[in-house]
Amino acid sequence: MEPRLLLFDFDGTIAESFSQHMAIINRLTLKYGVTIFESSFSKLVYEKNLMELIKLFRISPLVVPLIVFNQRRELYKVIDSIQPVQGIPEVLREIRKRYKKIRLGLLTSNSKRNVNRFIANHDLDIFDIVYSSCSIYDKSRSMNRLLKRERLPSSKVIYFGDEVRDILSAKRVNIACGTVTWGFNSEKLLLSADPEFVLRKPDEIFDLLPENKHNLQWSTIKAIDACFSSNR
């Protein structure tokens, strides 16, 4: 079944923003009385999901929204230094050129202002949808609202993300998730959440699109078809 919307996470999936986020988090947590050593924290981000990190560093639930709010503001100051993931712009432009019936979208916990600035900086004005989610823990409600707004069944959407929370959010609304291994979480951690698809290079996105199925192993083709069928 041909998807009608390819929906992407932003940080780590489209934008190579890991180092900027780590530097900002290190400053902000110190401001709110939480001591985090940037080098060890960066390693832990690969190995643990968000809730585990919050518990590990004993960050108060009341402080988390303040950190997130200020993190978005601080990120805007360095947004011009953030580059796209290597190969992503070319893949997205080719999808836009080749698949006229497939729309491209972004659903992110980052701010729309940051995302739009990045899009303008890198000539990536090819997204039909840019949606900012208020929740950093669970994007499923935002996904549901987006599906209703766009009048799309979940079976017609693939969500691409680089964190465990992306996989779990997609599962809650029966959206197939293509997890990418070049982002914030390690491949081992991502696989523990049982994503439908695993992508190790940006151009592997094409493997999930209709006219490329003839290049895949038969077992993979059946897995793709079964995934969409089960979400009907």
N, C-alpha and C positions, 0 to 999 in steps of 0.2 A: 504494500500500500504506500502510495506517495504521500509524504508529509506535506502539510500546507504551511507550516511555520517551523523554522529552525530558531530556537531561542537560546541565547548565550548568556552566561554569567560574564561579568566584566573583568574584575581583578583576578589575575592569575590565568584566566582563560583567553581573554583578548589582549589585556594590558599586562606588560611585564613590570608589575608594581610592587613586588615582594619587598625589596630592600627599602623602598620609601615607606611602606607601611610599618616595617619593623622599627625603623628609626623613630617614626612618629609615636608609635605605641610605647616605646622605651621612655620617651620624654613625658608622655601624658600619664603613664602609670606612676612614674616617680612623683609627678605633680599631685597625684591623688593618694600618695602614701604607699604605693606598691612598688617594691624594688624588683626589677627584672633585668637580668644581664642579657644584653641584646644577642650575643653569640649563642648562648645556650637556649634562649627563647626561640630563636630562628630555627634551631634544630628540632625543638619540641613541636613547633607548628607543623612540621612535616609528619610527625609521628602521632599526634594527638588531635582529636576534634576540639571544637570550640568550647563545649561545656567542660571537657576534661581540663583544658587550660585554665578556665576560670576557677575551677575547684582547686587545681594544683597550686595556683598562686594566691588563692584565698581572696579573690577580687569580689568585693561586695556587689550583689545584684543592683544595688542603688547607684553604684559608681559606673557600671558598664554603659548605660545610656549616655552619660556625660562624656566618657571616653570616646564613644562612637561619634557623637555629635561634633566634638572638637577634632577628632581624627579626620572627618570629612572636610572641615574647614582648613586644617593644616595641609591636607593633601592638595587642595587647590593651589596652594603657594608653590608646590613643586610639580604640578601636573604637566608642565611643559618639559620636564626632564624624563617623563615616562614614555617608553617606546612600546609599540605593539609587539606581541609575541612573534618571533621570526616565522615567516611563512603565512601567518594569519591574514594579513591584508590581501595577498594574492589569491588565497583560497576563497575568501568572502567575495571578492570582485568577480572571480570566475563563476561562483554559484549564482550571483546576481545576473551575470551575462547569460549563463547556460540554462537556468531554470526560471522561466518567467512566472510560473504559477506558485513558486515557493517564496514565502516572505521571510525576511530576516528580522530578528528582534533581540533586544537586550533586556534582561531582568536582573537587577543588581541591588545590593544593599548599599552601594555607593550613591552619592548624590547625582541628580540629573545634571547639575551645573558642572561637576567634574567630568562626567561622561561626555557631555556635549562639547566641552573644551578639548578633550582628547580627540574626539571625532573630527573637529575642525582642524586640529593640529596635523592630523595624519590623513586628511582627505578621505575619510571613511563615512561620508554622508550617504550610506547605502542601506541604513537600517530603517525599516518601516515602523518599528516600535522601539521606544526607549522608556522602560518602566523602572521606577525606583521603589524598592521595597523598604518599608519602615523597620521591619524586623530583621535582626541579625541572626537569630536563632533558627527560624523556620520561614521559608519562603512560600510554603504551600498556600497560604491564604492569598498572597499576592498572585500566585499562579492561577488560583481559582477565579479571582476577580478579573484577571487578564483574559482567561478563557471565555468568561461570560461577556465581557466587553467586546471581544472580537468574534463572538459567536462561533467558537471553535470547539469541537470535541477533543478530549485529551488524546485520543488515538491518532490525531492528525499533527501532533507536536512532538518534537525531540528537544530536550533541554541539555545543553552542554555546560558542564561545570567542573571545577577542580577541587572541590571539597566534599567531605562526607555529608555535610548539611545540604548540599545541592542534590545529592542522590536521594537522601531521605525525604526531602521536600517534594521532589518529583514523584516518588513512589506514593506519597500520601494522596496525590491527585491523579494517579494512574497515567502519568506522563513518562514515556521512555527516556532514560537518561544516558547520554554518552559522556562518560567521565574522561577527563583529559589528565594525563600524567605529568604535564609540564608546569603545573601550577603550585599551589600552596601545600597540598597534602601529598604524602608519598603514595606510590602505587600500591604498596602493601596495605596501607590504611584504607585507601579507596576500595580495593577489592573486598575488604571486610564488610562493606556495605552492600555488596552484591549488585553492582550496576548492570544494566542491560548490555551496554557496549563499553569497551575500553579503547581509547585512542591515544597512541603514543607519538603521533605526528599530526600536524594540522591537516595535511592532505588526505588523511584517512577518513575525514568527514565525507569525502566523495563516495567511499565504500558503502555508505548508508543510503545513498540516493539512487533512485530507480534505474537509470540506464547503465549504472556501473555494476549492477548485480551479476552480470555475466562474468565478471572478473573474479568473483568470490568463490570460495569453496561452497559446495552444496549445503553443508551443515550450517554455515554462516547465513546463507540465504534463508534457510528454514527458520533459523533463530530470529531473524529480522521480521519475517512474515508472521511468525507465532507471537512475537512481542506486540505487533500492532493489532493482531486479531484478538488477543486477550484483553486489550484495552478498549475494545469497542463498547 
